Amino acid sequence: NVPSIQLSPVRFAVPISPSLTVGMQYGAQRYTGALGASVEPSLDANKYQYLGNVTLALPKNRAITLSAQQFHYQDNLLPANTYSETRADLDFTVKF
């Protein structure tokens, strides 16, 4: 039995101009619990996600989006299992 608590992602986007939008997102989860007949907790971890993006709308239903994301996992029982991952993307979108 592993109960978890999840906070809904917080998202917002702000139009800077008619063709430029800046957005951000944050999410967090917490996992706790004990597996089997163990009384001691066997799981205690946090997971965080941060995302930022800039979207430039182009003519003819096209857009370019630059985004950066960081994912962080924190193991509260085994700190050596804690890690972070950073990622960046550049997307070109065409709507038909």
N, C-alpha and C positions, 0 to 999 in steps of 0.2 A: 504494500500500500504506500504509494508515493504521492502525497498531496502537493499541489503547487499553487502558487499565487502569481497571477499575471496582471500587470498594469496595462491597460489599453494604450496603444501607441498614441502619443501626442503629436499631431501633425498640423502644420500651417504653411500657407503659401502667400506671399505678398507680391502683388504686381508692382514692379518698379516703373514700368512704362507699358504701353499697349502691347509691346512685343517681348518684354523681358520680365520674367518671374523668378523670385528667389523662394526656395522652400526649405523647411527643416522638419526633422522627425526624431522622436526619442521613444524608446521602448525599454521596459525592464521586466524581468521575470525572477521569481525566487522559488527554488525547489527545496523542500525539506521533507524529512520522513525517515522511517525505519523499515527495513525490509525483513520479512520473515518474523521469527519470534524474538528478535533482538529488541531490547529495551533502549539501547543506546542508538542515537541517530546514525544512520548509515549514509545519509544524503543531506547536504547543506550547501547549496550553491546559488549564485546570482548570475544573471545574464543581462547584459546591457547592450543596446544598439543605438548608435547615433548616425544620422544621415543628413547631408546638406546637398542642395542642388541649385543650379542656375539653368533656366530654360530660355532659349531665344527662339521665338516664333518667326518662321520665314514665310514668304509668300507661297501660295499653292499648297496649303495644308502640310507644310514641312516644319520641322523643329530640330534644334540641336540642344542636347542636355548634357551638362557636365555635372557629375555627382561624385561625392566622396562619402565613404561609409567606414565606421569603426565598430567592430564587434568585440566585446570584452566578456570573457567567462571567468568567474572567480569561484574557486572551490574553497569553501571555508574549513573543510576537514583536512584536505591535503593541498596546502598552498602551492606545492610544486606543479599541480595540474592547472594553475591559473595561466591564461594566455589572452593575447589581444591580436586582432587581425585588422589590417587597414586595407581598403580597396578604393580604387578610383575608376570611373567609367566615363566614356564619351560616346553618346548615342546620337544617331541621326535617324529621325522618324519621318516617314512619308505616309499620310493617310489617303486611302483610296476611296 
